[in-house]
Amino acid sequence: TLVFTAKIKDKTIATIEISLKDYSIIQCRAFANKVCQYQDRIAQIISDNIKMIAERKIA
């Protein structure tokens, strides 16, 4: 898996785990394992950048 953090300014708002098999989001959690209010936006950003993420896996 890949693990990313999502930040707004300097504040971490979520941790995102992505599968290396199909680049799907396994989980997206906010502080204290709560549901992230930005989950839909984060999913869209990941989706928009899947090609770049996959290319970097090969590099």
FIBATI-641639 format. One record per residue (C-alpha): residue in one letter; z, x, y. Coordinates in steps of 0.1 Angstrom, whole numbers, padded with zeros to 4 digits, always signed. Each point is the difference from the previous one (the first is absolute). Layout:
# FIBATI-641639
aZXY...
# end
This chain:
# FIBATI-641639
t+0000+0000+0000l-0003+0009+0037v+0029-0007+0023f-0006-0006+0037t+0023-0009+0029a-0010-0024+0027k+0014+0007+0035i-0001-0016+0034k+0006+0027+0025d+0026+0021-0017k+0017-0028-0020t-0008-0003-0037i-0007-0037-0007a-0011+0002-0037t-0006+0021-0030i-0033-0007-0019e-0007+0009-0036i-0037+0001-0010s-0014+0002-0035l-0023+0030-0006k-0019-0020-0027d-0014-0027+0022y+0015+0007+0034s+0019-0033+0001i+0033-0004+0018i+0028+0000-0026q+0027-0006+0025c+0006-0001+0037r+0037-0001+0010a+0019+0002+0032f+0035+0015+0005a+0025-0009-0027n-0028-0012-0023k-0007-0031+0022v-0033-0016+0004c-0020+0016+0028q-0011-0023+0028y-0031+0021+0005q-0011-0001-0036d-0033-0019+0006r-0010+0025+0028i+0009+0030-0022a-0020-0014-0029q-0030-0004+0024i+0003+0036+0012i+0002+0013-0035s-0030-0021-0010d-0020+0012+0029n+0008+0037-0009i-0003-0001-0039k-0032+0020+0000m+0016+0028+0020i+0031-0001-0022a-0021+0003-0032e-0021+0028+0015r+0031+0020+0008k+0012-0004-0036i-0031+0018-0012a+0004+0028+0026
# end
